[in-house]
């Protein structure tokens, strides 16, 4: 434990460990000192001059982002000197800023807009013409508007210090200085450059994919977990008109810091897919599948099970399903007399590690919940393209349950001999044409749940979109069926389904939705220890 | 409490006679017959005069090359209290921000003029226009082309010589 230093900021006493900067200490008492170049995940060059504060006894204003606290220091962040400094600095920033907020994508979430609105001058005094750079394509997903840039160099430092692939630099001097790429190389081929768009405090770096798509104030933000690999980065889904518009990382120092990879950032088209399974379909004796109400369909299924009796069950799940979905599927399989539970997932050759934050990587496993599936008792089959491995299930004559796996590599006669073939998914699949029951599921973005990441950290996600028509989360459907069969209680919420899982699976024992919270929690320690 | 009776006097005949009022009314009528002053407007044969601050159906200003002035900044749908503007922004072939979809539902519109007030590029205006008969309801959702075709005068939200209405 480091030695504590006590200082006074704006009349408020605060104790922080020695070596903390004034800016961090101010943050602790809820004072946000305006800043551009400082970012908690990178070094501070103290070049934006916006965070200068008055320190009593110091000959001039001190940059709070690099000045360490000292004992009995008295700091003023709202004094005439500090506010006057900010007003002056902001006026300088606006000398060459084009003020094109109406067409700027950052408008509404821009630090320059906020600070100038709060503390800047109402009118500029500059009469000289503004210098013009125009816009530049940096490659990858990044467009650069040089005129809007405030030269905080966060993007340059991110590429140098965090991604550690030097692609950006400052060229020219004085008011001609501008961020540029080396030759024509650009950011093409880097895997984390989306983060420089997030950390850019103004609209200088914008996403090509999101360009002009939506205004910042129109977007709803939903905390979620990235479903694109087993790292489980904490993210926010930004939605408008019931569509995912973009994905932004959410700070969680235990998992992803402030960052996320470009693959995960742009892999959201599938969440917006329009063509979906709409209604529960039940195949009648003549072979045609017709839509049916949920209650009737489930009753028919229970009758069918009653006729079949108990038998070996073969279940295929997708590792994109939540712990709750997988847990209730396992419970149902157990209730039906047990059987094989398998999953298939895509794996790639290499991890893409973020060098400056080595615990973060785009993992080999491109599914969010393979660890959860393993802990709940599913085994992995098939190859690294998530194909094959279902030969015995395709010809199984007992009960076959497919959850979420689209069976895209399977032939149309899949499950022809099955006594009972239940297919749950969000998309119609040709290989499910023999299914007796087809149930529409909500996607990950439409339901609440949790994933278990590569470090066995259970993390919750929230629903961001309205579900399509009759689709329901799998835990609700399977939970109701299992409850009917074993005279138990059907789960009424995702939290309910998770507590059921915690009762049945040792690894999750003792965990509740409350424990997991917004930051996640690692699965049962005794389980982890006993295994190793 | 003792009961008392209040005696009301009958009004005098000269106060109750309608004759005087009727005669003065007839006098006014005859005066107008001889010296008519025009109040009735012969609408629609004669067009009416609208106040320069009349707020009617919208129009979109266009550049000299025919492009709409709108830059799809999204302020009018944000400020619109009736939520009647639908805007989808995009990028045109010259890299400019422009509205791919710009629709105003004139039935939902309450003609407050805030869209005109908030527009940073003076593109959308409410107009001095009110004759909007159509055969179908859907024709009252004005799309971008329709808004650009409108040629009626636009509204002066304030008098330039007296901007604070004093």
Interface residues (C-beta under 8 A of the other chain):
Chain A: X101 X102 X103 X107 X135 X211 X212 X213 X214 X215 X217 X218
Chain B: X71 X72 X73 X74 X75 X78 X89 X90 X91 X95 X96 X97 X120 X121
